[in-house]
Amino acid sequence: MKNLRLKSARALKDMSQEDLAKEVNVSRQTINAIEKGDYNPTIRLCISICKVLGVTLNDLFWEEENP
């Protein structure tokens, strides 16, 4: 499942995938894979991303259940 919330939060901070990757010490390809839903990041990486973007884990990574 694509992570459009991550892409949106990154865009709101006017950050490229490369910018975010440098901040959290991963490759741009890793950020791309997370946004595409091809990679499930570790909780440590999730927390790092959230800190850089100024959002919570729930904001970016919590999946709502469909009733």
PDBQT receptor file of N, H, CA, C and O in Angstrom, charges set to zero:
ATOM      1  N   MET A   1       0.840  -1.178   0.000  1.00  0.00    +0.000 N 
ATOM      2  CA  MET A   1       0.000   0.000   0.000  1.00  0.00    +0.000 C 
ATOM      3  C   MET A   1       0.891   1.249   0.000  1.00  0.00    +0.000 C 
ATOM      4  O   MET A   1       1.794   1.374   0.827  1.00  0.00    +0.000 OA
ATOM      5  N   LYS A   2       0.633   2.154  -0.918  1.00  0.00    +0.000 N 
ATOM      6  H   LYS A   2      -0.101   2.053  -1.590  1.00  0.00    +0.000 HD
ATOM      7  CA  LYS A   2       1.423   3.375  -1.026  1.00  0.00    +0.000 C 
ATOM      8  C   LYS A   2       1.277   4.214   0.238  1.00  0.00    +0.000 C 
ATOM      9  O   LYS A   2       0.221   4.237   0.870  1.00  0.00    +0.000 OA
ATOM     10  N   ASN A   3       2.351   4.896   0.590  1.00  0.00    +0.000 N 
ATOM     11  H   ASN A   3       3.209   4.877   0.077  1.00  0.00    +0.000 HD
ATOM     12  CA  ASN A   3       2.312   5.793   1.736  1.00  0.00    +0.000 C 
ATOM     13  C   ASN A   3       2.262   7.229   1.232  1.00  0.00    +0.000 C 
ATOM     14  O   ASN A   3       3.275   7.928   1.189  1.00  0.00    +0.000 OA
ATOM     15  N   LEU A   4       1.075   7.648   0.857  1.00  0.00    +0.000 N 
ATOM     16  H   LEU A   4       0.252   7.080   0.892  1.00  0.00    +0.000 HD
ATOM     17  CA  LEU A   4       0.891   9.005   0.347  1.00  0.00    +0.000 C 
ATOM     18  C   LEU A   4       1.002  10.042   1.455  1.00  0.00    +0.000 C 
ATOM     19  O   LEU A   4       1.304  11.207   1.195  1.00  0.00    +0.000 OA
ATOM     20  N   ARG A   5       0.757   9.615   2.694  1.00  0.00    +0.000 N 
ATOM     21  H   ARG A   5       0.512   8.669   2.905  1.00  0.00    +0.000 HD
ATOM     22  CA  ARG A   5       0.882  10.552   3.819  1.00  0.00    +0.000 C 
ATOM     23  C   ARG A   5       2.342  10.956   4.010  1.00  0.00    +0.000 C 
ATOM     24  O   ARG A   5       2.628  12.112   4.322  1.00  0.00    +0.000 OA
ATOM     25  N   LEU A   6       3.254  10.027   3.828  1.00  0.00    +0.000 N 
ATOM     26  H   LEU A   6       3.022   9.088   3.574  1.00  0.00    +0.000 HD
ATOM     27  CA  LEU A   6       4.675  10.361   3.923  1.00  0.00    +0.000 C 
ATOM     28  C   LEU A   6       5.057  11.329   2.812  1.00  0.00    +0.000 C 
ATOM     29  O   LEU A   6       5.730  12.330   3.058  1.00  0.00    +0.000 OA
ATOM     30  N   LYS A   7       4.635  11.037   1.613  1.00  0.00    +0.000 N 
ATOM     31  H   LYS A   7       4.088  10.224   1.414  1.00  0.00    +0.000 HD
ATOM     32  CA  LYS A   7       4.944  11.910   0.468  1.00  0.00    +0.000 C 
ATOM     33  C   LYS A   7       4.386  13.312   0.697  1.00  0.00    +0.000 C 
ATOM     34  O   LYS A   7       5.053  14.305   0.407  1.00  0.00    +0.000 OA
ATOM     35  N   SER A   8       3.174  13.392   1.213  1.00  0.00    +0.000 N 
ATOM     36  H   SER A   8       2.631  12.586   1.449  1.00  0.00    +0.000 HD
ATOM     37  CA  SER A   8       2.533  14.677   1.472  1.00  0.00    +0.000 C 
ATOM     38  C   SER A   8       3.264  15.452   2.574  1.00  0.00    +0.000 C 
ATOM     39  O   SER A   8       3.509  16.650   2.434  1.00  0.00    +0.000 OA
ATOM     40  N   ALA A   9       3.608  14.770   3.663  1.00  0.00    +0.000 N 
ATOM     41  H   ALA A   9       3.410  13.796   3.776  1.00  0.00    +0.000 HD
ATOM     42  CA  ALA A   9       4.310  15.429   4.770  1.00  0.00    +0.000 C 
ATOM     43  C   ALA A   9       5.680  15.937   4.317  1.00  0.00    +0.000 C 
ATOM     44  O   ALA A   9       6.122  17.013   4.719  1.00  0.00    +0.000 OA
ATOM     45  N   ARG A  10       6.331  15.156   3.487  1.00  0.00    +0.000 N 
ATOM     46  H   ARG A  10       5.972  14.282   3.160  1.00  0.00    +0.000 HD
ATOM     47  CA  ARG A  10       7.631  15.558   2.946  1.00  0.00    +0.000 C 
ATOM     48  C   ARG A  10       7.473  16.797   2.061  1.00  0.00    +0.000 C 
ATOM     49  O   ARG A  10       8.278  17.727   2.130  1.00  0.00    +0.000 OA
ATOM     50  N   ALA A  11       6.441  16.799   1.241  1.00  0.00    +0.000 N 
ATOM     51  H   ALA A  11       5.788  16.044   1.185  1.00  0.00    +0.000 HD
ATOM     52  CA  ALA A  11       6.188  17.939   0.347  1.00  0.00    +0.000 C 
ATOM     53  C   ALA A  11       5.864  19.209   1.142  1.00  0.00    +0.000 C 
ATOM     54  O   ALA A  11       6.279  20.306   0.767  1.00  0.00    +0.000 OA
ATOM     55  N   LEU A  12       5.121  19.049   2.239  1.00  0.00    +0.000 N 
ATOM     56  H   LEU A  12       4.784  18.157   2.543  1.00  0.00    +0.000 HD
ATOM     57  CA  LEU A  12       4.781  20.211   3.075  1.00  0.00    +0.000 C 
ATOM     58  C   LEU A  12       6.027  20.863   3.673  1.00  0.00    +0.000 C 
ATOM     59  O   LEU A  12       6.045  22.066   3.931  1.00  0.00    +0.000 OA
ATOM     60  N   LYS A  13       7.055  20.064   3.888  1.00  0.00    +0.000 N 
ATOM     61  H   LYS A  13       7.040  19.087   3.679  1.00  0.00    +0.000 HD
ATOM     62  CA  LYS A  13       8.332  20.584   4.401  1.00  0.00    +0.000 C 
ATOM     63  C   LYS A  13       9.261  21.002   3.267  1.00  0.00    +0.000 C 
ATOM     64  O   LYS A  13      10.404  21.394   3.499  1.00  0.00    +0.000 OA
ATOM     65  N   ASP A  14       8.754  20.914   2.035  1.00  0.00    +0.000 N 
ATOM     66  H   ASP A  14       7.825  20.596   1.846  1.00  0.00    +0.000 HD
ATOM     67  CA  ASP A  14       9.524  21.275   0.843  1.00  0.00    +0.000 C 
ATOM     68  C   ASP A  14      10.837  20.488   0.779  1.00  0.00    +0.000 C 
ATOM     69  O   ASP A  14      11.903  21.038   0.503  1.00  0.00    +0.000 OA
ATOM     70  N   MET A  15      10.720  19.176   1.045  1.00  0.00    +0.000 N 
ATOM     71  H   MET A  15       9.854  18.729   1.269  1.00  0.00    +0.000 HD
ATOM     72  CA  MET A  15      11.881  18.298   1.022  1.00  0.00    +0.000 C 
ATOM     73  C   MET A  15      11.760  17.305  -0.124  1.00  0.00    +0.000 C 
ATOM     74  O   MET A  15      10.682  16.774  -0.392  1.00  0.00    +0.000 OA
ATOM     75  N   SER A  16      12.864  17.065  -0.787  1.00  0.00    +0.000 N 
ATOM     76  H   SER A  16      13.740  17.496  -0.570  1.00  0.00    +0.000 HD
ATOM     77  CA  SER A  16      12.904  16.011  -1.800  1.00  0.00    +0.000 C 
ATOM     78  C   SER A  16      13.132  14.678  -1.083  1.00  0.00    +0.000 C 
ATOM     79  O   SER A  16      13.426  14.642   0.112  1.00  0.00    +0.000 OA
ATOM     80  N   GLN A  17      12.992  13.596  -1.827  1.00  0.00    +0.000 N 
ATOM     81  H   GLN A  17      12.753  13.625  -2.798  1.00  0.00    +0.000 HD
ATOM     82  CA  GLN A  17      13.315  12.291  -1.251  1.00  0.00    +0.000 C 
ATOM     83  C   GLN A  17      14.776  12.274  -0.815  1.00  0.00    +0.000 C 
ATOM     84  O   GLN A  17      15.110  11.725   0.235  1.00  0.00    +0.000 OA
ATOM     85  N   GLU A  18      15.626  12.864  -1.607  1.00  0.00    +0.000 N 
ATOM     86  H   GLU A  18      15.355  13.310  -2.460  1.00  0.00    +0.000 HD
ATOM     87  CA  GLU A  18      17.055  12.926  -1.289  1.00  0.00    +0.000 C 
ATOM     88  C   GLU A  18      17.304  13.694   0.002  1.00  0.00    +0.000 C 
ATOM     89  O   GLU A  18      18.108  13.270   0.833  1.00  0.00    +0.000 OA
ATOM     90  N   ASP A  19      16.609  14.836   0.176  1.00  0.00    +0.000 N 
ATOM     91  H   ASP A  19      15.957  15.180  -0.499  1.00  0.00    +0.000 HD
ATOM     92  CA  ASP A  19      16.760  15.635   1.394  1.00  0.00    +0.000 C 
ATOM     93  C   ASP A  19      16.384  14.816   2.631  1.00  0.00    +0.000 C 
ATOM     94  O   ASP A  19      17.124  14.780   3.614  1.00  0.00    +0.000 OA
ATOM     95  N   LEU A  20      15.236  14.167   2.568  1.00  0.00    +0.000 N 
ATOM     96  H   LEU A  20      14.634  14.196   1.769  1.00  0.00    +0.000 HD
ATOM     97  CA  LEU A  20      14.775  13.368   3.703  1.00  0.00    +0.000 C 
ATOM     98  C   LEU A  20      15.725  12.204   3.957  1.00  0.00    +0.000 C 
ATOM     99  O   LEU A  20      16.051  11.908   5.107  1.00  0.00    +0.000 OA
ATOM    100  N   ALA A  21      16.162  11.556   2.908  1.00  0.00    +0.000 N 
ATOM    101  H   ALA A  21      15.897  11.797   1.975  1.00  0.00    +0.000 HD
ATOM    102  CA  ALA A  21      17.082  10.424   3.051  1.00  0.00    +0.000 C 
ATOM    103  C   ALA A  21      18.362  10.842   3.777  1.00  0.00    +0.000 C 
ATOM    104  O   ALA A  21      18.839  10.133   4.663  1.00  0.00    +0.000 OA
ATOM    105  N   LYS A  22      18.908  11.986   3.399  1.00  0.00    +0.000 N 
ATOM    106  H   LYS A  22      18.520  12.562   2.679  1.00  0.00    +0.000 HD
ATOM    107  CA  LYS A  22      20.127  12.472   4.061  1.00  0.00    +0.000 C 
ATOM    108  C   LYS A  22      19.877  12.739   5.542  1.00  0.00    +0.000 C 
ATOM    109  O   LYS A  22      20.721  12.427   6.382  1.00  0.00    +0.000 OA
ATOM    110  N   GLU A  23      18.729  13.312   5.860  1.00  0.00    +0.000 N 
ATOM    111  H   GLU A  23      18.044  13.565   5.177  1.00  0.00    +0.000 HD
ATOM    112  CA  GLU A  23      18.406  13.636   7.251  1.00  0.00    +0.000 C 
ATOM    113  C   GLU A  23      18.286  12.391   8.135  1.00  0.00    +0.000 C 
ATOM    114  O   GLU A  23      18.635  12.425   9.315  1.00  0.00    +0.000 OA
ATOM    115  N   VAL A  24      17.793  11.300   7.559  1.00  0.00    +0.000 N 
ATOM    116  H   VAL A  24      17.510  11.273   6.600  1.00  0.00    +0.000 HD
ATOM    117  CA  VAL A  24      17.583  10.084   8.353  1.00  0.00    +0.000 C 
ATOM    118  C   VAL A  24      18.633   9.010   8.065  1.00  0.00    +0.000 C 
ATOM    119  O   VAL A  24      18.536   7.884   8.554  1.00  0.00    +0.000 OA
ATOM    120  N   ASN A  25      19.635   9.375   7.264  1.00  0.00    +0.000 N 
ATOM    121  H   ASN A  25      19.713  10.290   6.867  1.00  0.00    +0.000 HD
ATOM    122  CA  ASN A  25      20.780   8.507   7.012  1.00  0.00    +0.000 C 
ATOM    123  C   ASN A  25      20.427   7.196   6.300  1.00  0.00    +0.000 C 
ATOM    124  O   ASN A  25      20.871   6.117   6.692  1.00  0.00    +0.000 OA
ATOM    125  N   VAL A  26      19.616   7.320   5.244  1.00  0.00    +0.000 N 
ATOM    126  H   VAL A  26      19.256   8.196   4.925  1.00  0.00    +0.000 HD
ATOM    127  CA  VAL A  26      19.316   6.182   4.364  1.00  0.00    +0.000 C 
ATOM    128  C   VAL A  26      19.459   6.657   2.925  1.00  0.00    +0.000 C 
ATOM    129  O   VAL A  26      19.730   7.834   2.682  1.00  0.00    +0.000 OA
ATOM    130  N   SER A  27      19.281   5.761   1.981  1.00  0.00    +0.000 N 
ATOM    131  H   SER A  27      19.061   4.805   2.178  1.00  0.00    +0.000 HD
ATOM    132  CA  SER A  27      19.371   6.151   0.578  1.00  0.00    +0.000 C 
ATOM    133  C   SER A  27      18.037   6.737   0.098  1.00  0.00    +0.000 C 
ATOM    134  O   SER A  27      16.985   6.503   0.693  1.00  0.00    +0.000 OA
ATOM    135  N   ARG A  28      18.113   7.498  -0.984  1.00  0.00    +0.000 N 
ATOM    136  H   ARG A  28      18.968   7.688  -1.467  1.00  0.00    +0.000 HD
ATOM    137  CA  ARG A  28      16.898   8.027  -1.590  1.00  0.00    +0.000 C 
ATOM    138  C   ARG A  28      15.999   6.882  -2.031  1.00  0.00    +0.000 C 
ATOM    139  O   ARG A  28      14.774   6.985  -1.960  1.00  0.00    +0.000 OA
ATOM    140  N   GLN A  29      16.602   5.800  -2.482  1.00  0.00    +0.000 N 
ATOM    141  H   GLN A  29      17.597   5.716  -2.539  1.00  0.00    +0.000 HD
ATOM    142  CA  GLN A  29      15.827   4.644  -2.931  1.00  0.00    +0.000 C 
ATOM    143  C   GLN A  29      15.006   4.050  -1.789  1.00  0.00    +0.000 C 
ATOM    144  O   GLN A  29      13.908   3.542  -2.016  1.00  0.00    +0.000 OA
ATOM    145  N   THR A  30      15.525   4.109  -0.569  1.00  0.00    +0.000 N 
ATOM    146  H   THR A  30      16.417   4.522  -0.384  1.00  0.00    +0.000 HD
ATOM    147  CA  THR A  30      14.778   3.610   0.586  1.00  0.00    +0.000 C 
ATOM    148  C   THR A  30      13.530   4.451   0.813  1.00  0.00    +0.000 C 
ATOM    149  O   THR A  30      12.449   3.907   1.041  1.00  0.00    +0.000 OA
ATOM    150  N   ILE A  31      13.667   5.769   0.753  1.00  0.00    +0.000 N 
ATOM    151  H   ILE A  31      14.545   6.211   0.568  1.00  0.00    +0.000 HD
ATOM    152  CA  ILE A  31      12.505   6.655   0.931  1.00  0.00    +0.000 C 
ATOM    153  C   ILE A  31      11.504   6.395  -0.194  1.00  0.00    +0.000 C 
ATOM    154  O   ILE A  31      10.300   6.324   0.050  1.00  0.00    +0.000 OA
ATOM    155  N   ASN A  32      11.989   6.255  -1.399  1.00  0.00    +0.000 N 
ATOM    156  H   ASN A  32      12.968   6.312  -1.597  1.00  0.00    +0.000 HD
ATOM    157  CA  ASN A  32      11.120   5.967  -2.534  1.00  0.00    +0.000 C 
ATOM    158  C   ASN A  32      10.359   4.652  -2.319  1.00  0.00    +0.000 C 
ATOM    159  O   ASN A  32       9.156   4.578  -2.569  1.00  0.00    +0.000 OA
ATOM    160  N   ALA A  33      11.055   3.636  -1.864  1.00  0.00    +0.000 N 
ATOM    161  H   ALA A  33      12.032   3.696  -1.661  1.00  0.00    +0.000 HD
ATOM    162  CA  ALA A  33      10.426   2.328  -1.637  1.00  0.00    +0.000 C 
ATOM    163  C   ALA A  33       9.370   2.399  -0.536  1.00  0.00    +0.000 C 
ATOM    164  O   ALA A  33       8.333   1.743  -0.633  1.00  0.00    +0.000 OA
ATOM    165  N   ILE A  34       9.623   3.185   0.506  1.00  0.00    +0.000 N 
ATOM    166  H   ILE A  34      10.466   3.717   0.585  1.00  0.00    +0.000 HD
ATOM    167  CA  ILE A  34       8.630   3.354   1.574  1.00  0.00    +0.000 C 
ATOM    168  C   ILE A  34       7.386   4.034   1.006  1.00  0.00    +0.000 C 
ATOM    169  O   ILE A  34       6.266   3.590   1.257  1.00  0.00    +0.000 OA
ATOM    170  N   GLU A  35       7.580   5.101   0.248  1.00  0.00    +0.000 N 
ATOM    171  H   GLU A  35       8.491   5.462   0.044  1.00  0.00    +0.000 HD
ATOM    172  CA  GLU A  35       6.445   5.829  -0.328  1.00  0.00    +0.000 C 
ATOM    173  C   GLU A  35       5.651   4.956  -1.296  1.00  0.00    +0.000 C 
ATOM    174  O   GLU A  35       4.428   5.076  -1.374  1.00  0.00    +0.000 OA
ATOM    175  N   LYS A  36       6.331   4.083  -2.031  1.00  0.00    +0.000 N 
ATOM    176  H   LYS A  36       7.324   3.986  -1.967  1.00  0.00    +0.000 HD
ATOM    177  CA  LYS A  36       5.652   3.205  -2.984  1.00  0.00    +0.000 C 
ATOM    178  C   LYS A  36       4.998   2.003  -2.300  1.00  0.00    +0.000 C 
ATOM    179  O   LYS A  36       4.201   1.294  -2.914  1.00  0.00    +0.000 OA
ATOM    180  N   GLY A  37       5.334   1.776  -1.036  1.00  0.00    +0.000 N 
ATOM    181  H   GLY A  37       5.981   2.352  -0.536  1.00  0.00    +0.000 HD
ATOM    182  CA  GLY A  37       4.786   0.634  -0.324  1.00  0.00    +0.000 C 
ATOM    183  C   GLY A  37       5.538  -0.649  -0.567  1.00  0.00    +0.000 C 
ATOM    184  O   GLY A  37       5.033  -1.735  -0.282  1.00  0.00    +0.000 OA
ATOM    185  N   ASP A  38       6.751  -0.535  -1.096  1.00  0.00    +0.000 N 
ATOM    186  H   ASP A  38       7.161   0.347  -1.327  1.00  0.00    +0.000 HD
ATOM    187  CA  ASP A  38       7.564  -1.707  -1.393  1.00  0.00    +0.000 C 
ATOM    188  C   ASP A  38       8.490  -2.096  -0.240  1.00  0.00    +0.000 C 
ATOM    189  O   ASP A  38       9.141  -3.140  -0.292  1.00  0.00    +0.000 OA
ATOM    190  N   TYR A  39       8.549  -1.266   0.792  1.00  0.00    +0.000 N 
ATOM    191  H   TYR A  39       8.020  -0.418   0.835  1.00  0.00    +0.000 HD
ATOM    192  CA  TYR A  39       9.465  -1.512   1.904  1.00  0.00    +0.000 C 
ATOM    193  C   TYR A  39       8.811  -1.076   3.200  1.00  0.00    +0.000 C 
ATOM    194  O   TYR A  39       8.263   0.023   3.291  1.00  0.00    +0.000 OA
ATOM    195  N   ASN A  40       8.870  -1.946   4.208  1.00  0.00    +0.000 N 
ATOM    196  H   ASN A  40       9.315  -2.838   4.135  1.00  0.00    +0.000 HD
ATOM    197  CA  ASN A  40       8.375  -1.612   5.539  1.00  0.00    +0.000 C 
ATOM    198  C   ASN A  40       9.560  -1.217   6.405  1.00  0.00    +0.000 C 
ATOM    199  O   ASN A  40      10.391  -2.059   6.742  1.00  0.00    +0.000 OA
ATOM    200  N   PRO A  41       9.643   0.054   6.766  1.00  0.00    +0.000 N 
ATOM    201  CA  PRO A  41      10.799   0.517   7.534  1.00  0.00    +0.000 C 
ATOM    202  C   PRO A  41      10.763   0.004   8.974  1.00  0.00    +0.000 C 
ATOM    203  O   PRO A  41       9.709  -0.361   9.495  1.00  0.00    +0.000 OA
ATOM    204  N   THR A  42      11.924  -0.012   9.594  1.00  0.00    +0.000 N 
ATOM    205  H   THR A  42      12.780   0.284   9.170  1.00  0.00    +0.000 HD
ATOM    206  CA  THR A  42      12.015  -0.364  11.004  1.00  0.00    +0.000 C 
ATOM    207  C   THR A  42      11.353   0.731  11.828  1.00  0.00    +0.000 C 
ATOM    208  O   THR A  42      11.162   1.850  11.350  1.00  0.00    +0.000 OA
ATOM    209  N   ILE A  43      11.008   0.406  13.058  1.00  0.00    +0.000 N 
ATOM    210  H   ILE A  43      11.163  -0.503  13.446  1.00  0.00    +0.000 HD
ATOM    211  CA  ILE A  43      10.404   1.412  13.927  1.00  0.00    +0.000 C 
ATOM    212  C   ILE A  43      11.384   2.550  14.171  1.00  0.00    +0.000 C 
ATOM    213  O   ILE A  43      10.977   3.706  14.280  1.00  0.00    +0.000 OA
ATOM    214  N   ARG A  44      12.654   2.236  14.257  1.00  0.00    +0.000 N 
ATOM    215  H   ARG A  44      12.985   1.297  14.168  1.00  0.00    +0.000 HD
ATOM    216  CA  ARG A  44      13.672   3.282  14.458  1.00  0.00    +0.000 C 
ATOM    217  C   ARG A  44      13.681   4.263  13.285  1.00  0.00    +0.000 C 
ATOM    218  O   ARG A  44      13.761   5.475  13.489  1.00  0.00    +0.000 OA
ATOM    219  N   LEU A  45      13.599   3.742  12.062  1.00  0.00    +0.000 N 
ATOM    220  H   LEU A  45      13.534   2.758  11.896  1.00  0.00    +0.000 HD
ATOM    221  CA  LEU A  45      13.557   4.610  10.892  1.00  0.00    +0.000 C 
ATOM    222  C   LEU A  45      12.258   5.407  10.856  1.00  0.00    +0.000 C 
ATOM    223  O   LEU A  45      12.265   6.591  10.519  1.00  0.00    +0.000 OA
ATOM    224  N   CYS A  46      11.155   4.772  11.196  1.00  0.00    +0.000 N 
ATOM    225  H   CYS A  46      11.148   3.810  11.470  1.00  0.00    +0.000 HD
ATOM    226  CA  CYS A  46       9.868   5.478  11.250  1.00  0.00    +0.000 C 
ATOM    227  C   CYS A  46       9.946   6.666  12.202  1.00  0.00    +0.000 C 
ATOM    228  O   CYS A  46       9.493   7.763  11.875  1.00  0.00    +0.000 OA
ATOM    229  N   ILE A  47      10.521   6.443  13.380  1.00  0.00    +0.000 N 
ATOM    230  H   ILE A  47      10.888   5.552  13.646  1.00  0.00    +0.000 HD
ATOM    231  CA  ILE A  47      10.639   7.510  14.375  1.00  0.00    +0.000 C 
ATOM    232  C   ILE A  47      11.532   8.627  13.852  1.00  0.00    +0.000 C 
ATOM    233  O   ILE A  47      11.216   9.803  14.029  1.00  0.00    +0.000 OA
ATOM    234  N   SER A  48      12.628   8.280  13.221  1.00  0.00    +0.000 N 
ATOM    235  H   SER A  48      12.884   7.324  13.077  1.00  0.00    +0.000 HD
ATOM    236  CA  SER A  48      13.531   9.292  12.657  1.00  0.00    +0.000 C 
ATOM    237  C   SER A  48      12.828  10.143  11.606  1.00  0.00    +0.000 C 
ATOM    238  O   SER A  48      12.953  11.367  11.600  1.00  0.00    +0.000 OA
ATOM    239  N   ILE A  49      12.097   9.489  10.729  1.00  0.00    +0.000 N 
ATOM    240  H   ILE A  49      11.996   8.494  10.734  1.00  0.00    +0.000 HD
ATOM    241  CA  ILE A  49      11.358  10.204   9.686  1.00  0.00    +0.000 C 
ATOM    242  C   ILE A  49      10.350  11.158  10.320  1.00  0.00    +0.000 C 
ATOM    243  O   ILE A  49      10.242  12.315   9.913  1.00  0.00    +0.000 OA
ATOM    244  N   CYS A  50       9.620  10.677  11.308  1.00  0.00    +0.000 N 
ATOM    245  H   CYS A  50       9.708   9.737  11.639  1.00  0.00    +0.000 HD
ATOM    246  CA  CYS A  50       8.610  11.504  11.972  1.00  0.00    +0.000 C 
ATOM    247  C   CYS A  50       9.239  12.721  12.648  1.00  0.00    +0.000 C 
ATOM    248  O   CYS A  50       8.697  13.824  12.576  1.00  0.00    +0.000 OA
ATOM    249  N   LYS A  51      10.374  12.521  13.299  1.00  0.00    +0.000 N 
ATOM    250  H   LYS A  51      10.814  11.625  13.357  1.00  0.00    +0.000 HD
ATOM    251  CA  LYS A  51      11.049  13.648  13.956  1.00  0.00    +0.000 C 
ATOM    252  C   LYS A  51      11.454  14.711  12.940  1.00  0.00    +0.000 C 
ATOM    253  O   LYS A  51      11.252  15.904  13.166  1.00  0.00    +0.000 OA
ATOM    254  N   VAL A  52      12.024  14.274  11.828  1.00  0.00    +0.000 N 
ATOM    255  H   VAL A  52      12.188  13.304  11.645  1.00  0.00    +0.000 HD
ATOM    256  CA  VAL A  52      12.462  15.225  10.797  1.00  0.00    +0.000 C 
ATOM    257  C   VAL A  52      11.272  15.980  10.216  1.00  0.00    +0.000 C 
ATOM    258  O   VAL A  52      11.364  17.180   9.959  1.00  0.00    +0.000 OA
ATOM    259  N   LEU A  53      10.155  15.285  10.009  1.00  0.00    +0.000 N 
ATOM    260  H   LEU A  53      10.080  14.310  10.219  1.00  0.00    +0.000 HD
ATOM    261  CA  LEU A  53       8.988  15.906   9.378  1.00  0.00    +0.000 C 
ATOM    262  C   LEU A  53       8.059  16.592  10.382  1.00  0.00    +0.000 C 
ATOM    263  O   LEU A  53       7.123  17.286   9.986  1.00  0.00    +0.000 OA
ATOM    264  N   GLY A  54       8.313  16.400  11.677  1.00  0.00    +0.000 N 
ATOM    265  H   GLY A  54       9.073  15.835  11.999  1.00  0.00    +0.000 HD
ATOM    266  CA  GLY A  54       7.506  17.050  12.702  1.00  0.00    +0.000 C 
ATOM    267  C   GLY A  54       6.095  16.496  12.804  1.00  0.00    +0.000 C 
ATOM    268  O   GLY A  54       5.141  17.238  13.038  1.00  0.00    +0.000 OA
ATOM    269  N   VAL A  55       5.968  15.190  12.627  1.00  0.00    +0.000 N 
ATOM    270  H   VAL A  55       6.743  14.587  12.436  1.00  0.00    +0.000 HD
ATOM    271  CA  VAL A  55       4.660  14.530  12.709  1.00  0.00    +0.000 C 
ATOM    272  C   VAL A  55       4.778  13.312  13.625  1.00  0.00    +0.000 C 
ATOM    273  O   VAL A  55       5.874  12.969  14.069  1.00  0.00    +0.000 OA
ATOM    274  N   THR A  56       3.648  12.662  13.904  1.00  0.00    +0.000 N 
ATOM    275  H   THR A  56       2.758  12.941  13.543  1.00  0.00    +0.000 HD
ATOM    276  CA  THR A  56       3.650  11.494  14.769  1.00  0.00    +0.000 C 
ATOM    277  C   THR A  56       3.679  10.211  13.937  1.00  0.00    +0.000 C 
ATOM    278  O   THR A  56       3.435  10.223  12.731  1.00  0.00    +0.000 OA
ATOM    279  N   LEU A  57       3.979   9.123  14.608  1.00  0.00    +0.000 N 
ATOM    280  H   LEU A  57       4.177   9.113  15.588  1.00  0.00    +0.000 HD
ATOM    281  CA  LEU A  57       3.923   7.815  13.947  1.00  0.00    +0.000 C 
ATOM    282  C   LEU A  57       2.528   7.562  13.399  1.00  0.00    +0.000 C 
ATOM    283  O   LEU A  57       2.376   7.062  12.285  1.00  0.00    +0.000 OA
ATOM    284  N   ASN A  58       1.511   7.905  14.178  1.00  0.00    +0.000 N 
ATOM    285  H   ASN A  58       1.635   8.311  15.083  1.00  0.00    +0.000 HD
ATOM    286  CA  ASN A  58       0.136   7.711  13.720  1.00  0.00    +0.000 C 
ATOM    287  C   ASN A  58      -0.154   8.509  12.460  1.00  0.00    +0.000 C 
ATOM    288  O   ASN A  58      -0.857   8.033  11.569  1.00  0.00    +0.000 OA
ATOM    289  N   ASP A  59       0.383   9.715  12.381  1.00  0.00    +0.000 N 
ATOM    290  H   ASP A  59       0.954  10.102  13.105  1.00  0.00    +0.000 HD
ATOM    291  CA  ASP A  59       0.151  10.559  11.198  1.00  0.00    +0.000 C 
ATOM    292  C   ASP A  59       0.629   9.882   9.915  1.00  0.00    +0.000 C 
ATOM    293  O   ASP A  59      -0.021   9.986   8.875  1.00  0.00    +0.000 OA
ATOM    294  N   LEU A  60       1.752   9.197   9.989  1.00  0.00    +0.000 N 
ATOM    295  H   LEU A  60       2.280   9.112  10.834  1.00  0.00    +0.000 HD
ATOM    296  CA  LEU A  60       2.356   8.646   8.773  1.00  0.00    +0.000 C 
ATOM    297  C   LEU A  60       2.169   7.158   8.567  1.00  0.00    +0.000 C 
ATOM    298  O   LEU A  60       2.055   6.698   7.431  1.00  0.00    +0.000 OA
ATOM    299  N   PHE A  61       2.135   6.397   9.654  1.00  0.00    +0.000 N 
ATOM    300  H   PHE A  61       2.227   6.770  10.577  1.00  0.00    +0.000 HD
ATOM    301  CA  PHE A  61       2.241   4.957   9.483  1.00  0.00    +0.000 C 
ATOM    302  C   PHE A  61       1.068   4.133  10.008  1.00  0.00    +0.000 C 
ATOM    303  O   PHE A  61       1.037   2.920   9.800  1.00  0.00    +0.000 OA
ATOM    304  N   TRP A  62       0.111   4.753  10.677  1.00  0.00    +0.000 N 
ATOM    305  H   TRP A  62       0.136   5.738  10.846  1.00  0.00    +0.000 HD
ATOM    306  CA  TRP A  62      -1.031   3.990  11.191  1.00  0.00    +0.000 C 
ATOM    307  C   TRP A  62      -2.030   3.749  10.075  1.00  0.00    +0.000 C 
ATOM    308  O   TRP A  62      -2.474   4.687   9.414  1.00  0.00    +0.000 OA
ATOM    309  N   GLU A  63      -2.380   2.494   9.870  1.00  0.00    +0.000 N 
ATOM    310  H   GLU A  63      -2.019   1.732  10.407  1.00  0.00    +0.000 HD
ATOM    311  CA  GLU A  63      -3.354   2.162   8.831  1.00  0.00    +0.000 C 
ATOM    312  C   GLU A  63      -4.735   2.077   9.459  1.00  0.00    +0.000 C 
ATOM    313  O   GLU A  63      -4.962   1.306  10.391  1.00  0.00    +0.000 OA
ATOM    314  N   GLU A  64      -5.640   2.868   8.946  1.00  0.00    +0.000 N 
ATOM    315  H   GLU A  64      -5.455   3.495   8.189  1.00  0.00    +0.000 HD
ATOM    316  CA  GLU A  64      -7.024   2.840   9.412  1.00  0.00    +0.000 C 
ATOM    317  C   GLU A  64      -7.710   1.574   8.921  1.00  0.00    +0.000 C 
ATOM    318  O   GLU A  64      -7.554   1.176   7.767  1.00  0.00    +0.000 OA
ATOM    319  N   GLU A  65      -8.467   0.951   9.805  1.00  0.00    +0.000 N 
ATOM    320  H   GLU A  65      -8.594   1.274  10.743  1.00  0.00    +0.000 HD
ATOM    321  CA  GLU A  65      -9.234  -0.223   9.398  1.00  0.00    +0.000 C 
ATOM    322  C   GLU A  65     -10.528   0.237   8.738  1.00  0.00    +0.000 C 
ATOM    323  O   GLU A  65     -11.182   1.167   9.210  1.00  0.00    +0.000 OA
ATOM    324  N   ASN A  66     -10.881  -0.413   7.662  1.00  0.00    +0.000 N 
ATOM    325  H   ASN A  66     -10.350  -1.168   7.279  1.00  0.00    +0.000 HD
ATOM    326  CA  ASN A  66     -12.145  -0.103   7.004  1.00  0.00    +0.000 C 
ATOM    327  C   ASN A  66     -13.263  -0.858   7.699  1.00  0.00    +0.000 C 
ATOM    328  O   ASN A  66     -13.165  -2.072   7.878  1.00  0.00    +0.000 OA
ATOM    329  N   PRO A  67     -14.343  -0.155   8.103  1.00  0.00    +0.000 N 
ATOM    330  CA  PRO A  67     -15.437  -0.828   8.802  1.00  0.00    +0.000 C 
ATOM    331  C   PRO A  67     -16.200  -1.792   7.919  1.00  0.00    +0.000 C 
ATOM    332  O   PRO A  67     -17.149  -2.429   8.377  1.00  0.00    +0.000 OA
TER     333      PRO A  67
